[in-house]
Amino acid sequence: MALYRITESWNEDTITWENQPGYFNEALDLKILNNEQSSDFIYWQISELIKQWQKGSIANHGIVLMDIDENTDDGEIEFFSSDWTTASQRPKLMIDYYVPK
């Protein structure tokens, strides 16, 4: 699974497979996942991206998770959405930071 930075604006209410926004073609983080059911959270390292968003050096259009090679049929990975009925299983953005002295 690869995490990419989205480069175009999009709307949650109108996005479809056919009109998905563009993304930067270099993955920011990669994870090797298997298709065994798990309730564990997956942690992605995007601290440099967060810094760029915070500084305003790039626009924050979000991120996208994609199979590293979408031309293969090597299983299926599913993630819960922010609309999922069980709140504790919804995705979370957690940012660890410190205040410089």
Short mmCIF file of the C-alpha atoms (twelve columns), coordinates in Angstrom:
data_MODEL
# 
_entry.id   MODEL 
# 
loop_
_atom_site.group_PDB 
_atom_site.id 
_atom_site.type_symbol 
_atom_site.label_atom_id 
_atom_site.label_alt_id 
_atom_site.label_comp_id 
_atom_site.label_asym_id 
_atom_site.label_seq_id 
_atom_site.Cartn_x 
_atom_site.Cartn_y 
_atom_site.Cartn_z 
_atom_site.pdbx_PDB_model_num 
ATOM 1   C CA . MET A 1   0.000   0.000   0.000   1 
ATOM 2   C CA . ALA A 2   1.320   3.446   -0.851  1 
ATOM 3   C CA . LEU A 3   0.389   6.889   0.439   1 
ATOM 4   C CA . TYR A 4   0.440   9.794   -2.020  1 
ATOM 5   C CA . ARG A 5   -0.170  13.548  -1.746  1 
ATOM 6   C CA . ILE A 6   -3.254  14.722  -3.645  1 
ATOM 7   C CA . THR A 7   -2.471  17.687  -5.907  1 
ATOM 8   C CA . GLU A 8   -5.956  18.898  -6.888  1 
ATOM 9   C CA . SER A 9   -9.018  20.009  -5.007  1 
ATOM 10  C CA . TRP A 10  -11.957 17.601  -4.758  1 
ATOM 11  C CA . ASN A 11  -15.377 17.394  -3.140  1 
ATOM 12  C CA . GLU A 12  -16.426 14.514  -0.895  1 
ATOM 13  C CA . ASP A 13  -20.024 14.720  -2.121  1 
ATOM 14  C CA . THR A 14  -19.218 14.492  -5.842  1 
ATOM 15  C CA . ILE A 15  -16.011 12.449  -6.139  1 
ATOM 16  C CA . THR A 16  -16.200 9.211   -8.131  1 
ATOM 17  C CA . TRP A 17  -13.693 6.745   -9.555  1 
ATOM 18  C CA . GLU A 18  -13.936 8.560   -12.906 1 
ATOM 19  C CA . ASN A 19  -13.262 12.084  -11.552 1 
ATOM 20  C CA . GLN A 20  -10.714 11.378  -8.832  1 
ATOM 21  C CA . PRO A 21  -8.153  14.154  -8.350  1 
ATOM 22  C CA . GLY A 22  -4.538  13.992  -9.453  1 
ATOM 23  C CA . TYR A 23  -1.793  12.995  -7.050  1 
ATOM 24  C CA . PHE A 24  1.972   13.381  -6.807  1 
ATOM 25  C CA . ASN A 25  3.399   10.192  -8.337  1 
ATOM 26  C CA . GLU A 26  6.113   9.648   -5.705  1 
ATOM 27  C CA . ALA A 27  4.856   7.711   -2.680  1 
ATOM 28  C CA . LEU A 28  5.416   9.428   0.668   1 
ATOM 29  C CA . ASP A 29  5.268   6.167   2.610   1 
ATOM 30  C CA . LEU A 30  4.856   2.483   1.807   1 
ATOM 31  C CA . LYS A 31  3.444   -0.359  3.893   1 
ATOM 32  C CA . ILE A 32  3.425   -4.053  3.135   1 
ATOM 33  C CA . LEU A 33  0.012   -5.279  4.257   1 
ATOM 34  C CA . ASN A 34  -1.612  -8.673  4.043   1 
ATOM 35  C CA . ASN A 35  -5.293  -9.348  3.545   1 
ATOM 36  C CA . GLU A 36  -5.831  -11.003 6.922   1 
ATOM 37  C CA . GLN A 37  -8.522  -9.299  8.948   1 
ATOM 38  C CA . SER A 38  -7.082  -7.031  11.605  1 
ATOM 39  C CA . SER A 39  -8.396  -4.259  13.781  1 
ATOM 40  C CA . ASP A 40  -4.946  -2.723  14.169  1 
ATOM 41  C CA . PHE A 41  -4.349  0.839   13.075  1 
ATOM 42  C CA . ILE A 42  -1.810  1.420   10.310  1 
ATOM 43  C CA . TYR A 43  0.587   4.286   10.952  1 
ATOM 44  C CA . TRP A 44  1.855   6.391   8.043   1 
ATOM 45  C CA . GLN A 45  4.812   8.748   8.328   1 
ATOM 46  C CA . ILE A 46  3.841   12.093  6.795   1 
ATOM 47  C CA . SER A 47  5.621   14.568  9.064   1 
ATOM 48  C CA . GLU A 48  7.395   16.360  6.190   1 
ATOM 49  C CA . LEU A 49  4.087   16.740  4.339   1 
ATOM 50  C CA . ILE A 50  2.419   18.164  7.463   1 
ATOM 51  C CA . LYS A 51  5.269   20.690  7.819   1 
ATOM 52  C CA . GLN A 52  4.809   21.822  4.210   1 
ATOM 53  C CA . TRP A 53  1.050   22.182  4.718   1 
ATOM 54  C CA . GLN A 54  1.614   24.139  7.921   1 
ATOM 55  C CA . LYS A 55  4.117   26.486  6.248   1 
ATOM 56  C CA . GLY A 56  1.784   26.964  3.291   1 
ATOM 57  C CA . SER A 57  4.469   25.876  0.807   1 
ATOM 58  C CA . ILE A 58  2.026   23.388  -0.773  1 
ATOM 59  C CA . ALA A 59  -1.765  23.242  -0.757  1 
ATOM 60  C CA . ASN A 60  -3.465  20.704  1.507   1 
ATOM 61  C CA . HIS A 61  -5.737  18.633  -0.731  1 
ATOM 62  C CA . GLY A 62  -5.279  15.538  1.410   1 
ATOM 63  C CA . ILE A 63  -3.744  12.141  0.802   1 
ATOM 64  C CA . VAL A 64  -4.738  8.991   -1.044  1 
ATOM 65  C CA . LEU A 65  -3.917  5.365   -0.257  1 
ATOM 66  C CA . MET A 66  -3.417  3.141   -3.280  1 
ATOM 67  C CA . ASP A 67  -2.105  -0.303  -4.077  1 
ATOM 68  C CA . ILE A 68  1.549   -0.069  -5.052  1 
ATOM 69  C CA . ASP A 69  0.671   -1.873  -8.294  1 
ATOM 70  C CA . GLU A 70  -2.988  -1.555  -9.248  1 
ATOM 71  C CA . ASN A 71  -2.437  -3.808  -12.277 1 
ATOM 72  C CA . THR A 72  -2.099  -6.937  -10.123 1 
ATOM 73  C CA . ASP A 73  -4.767  -8.899  -8.303  1 
ATOM 74  C CA . ASP A 74  -2.874  -9.723  -5.141  1 
ATOM 75  C CA . GLY A 75  -5.651  -9.589  -2.580  1 
ATOM 76  C CA . GLU A 76  -7.853  -6.991  -1.054  1 
ATOM 77  C CA . ILE A 77  -7.300  -4.498  1.751   1 
ATOM 78  C CA . GLU A 78  -10.217 -2.554  3.184   1 
ATOM 79  C CA . PHE A 79  -10.234 0.472   5.473   1 
ATOM 80  C CA . PHE A 80  -13.124 1.951   7.399   1 
ATOM 81  C CA . SER A 81  -14.270 5.437   6.420   1 
ATOM 82  C CA . SER A 82  -14.993 8.494   8.536   1 
ATOM 83  C CA . ASP A 83  -18.705 7.595   8.195   1 
ATOM 84  C CA . TRP A 84  -18.260 4.122   9.717   1 
ATOM 85  C CA . THR A 85  -20.839 3.358   12.407  1 
ATOM 86  C CA . THR A 86  -18.277 2.270   15.035  1 
ATOM 87  C CA . ALA A 87  -16.498 5.503   15.953  1 
ATOM 88  C CA . SER A 88  -13.457 3.773   17.467  1 
ATOM 89  C CA . GLN A 89  -12.700 2.130   14.088  1 
ATOM 90  C CA . ARG A 90  -12.778 5.309   12.012  1 
ATOM 91  C CA . PRO A 91  -9.500  6.640   10.599  1 
ATOM 92  C CA . LYS A 92  -7.684  9.187   12.711  1 
ATOM 93  C CA . LEU A 93  -5.029  11.770  12.038  1 
ATOM 94  C CA . MET A 94  -2.701  11.890  15.009  1 
ATOM 95  C CA . ILE A 95  0.101   14.455  15.064  1 
ATOM 96  C CA . ASP A 96  2.914   14.303  17.607  1 
ATOM 97  C CA . TYR A 97  4.675   17.633  17.991  1 
ATOM 98  C CA . TYR A 98  6.727   19.646  20.420  1 
ATOM 99  C CA . VAL A 99  6.973   23.337  21.192  1 
ATOM 100 C CA . PRO A 100 10.563  24.548  20.785  1 
ATOM 101 C CA . LYS A 101 12.064  26.283  23.793  1 
# 
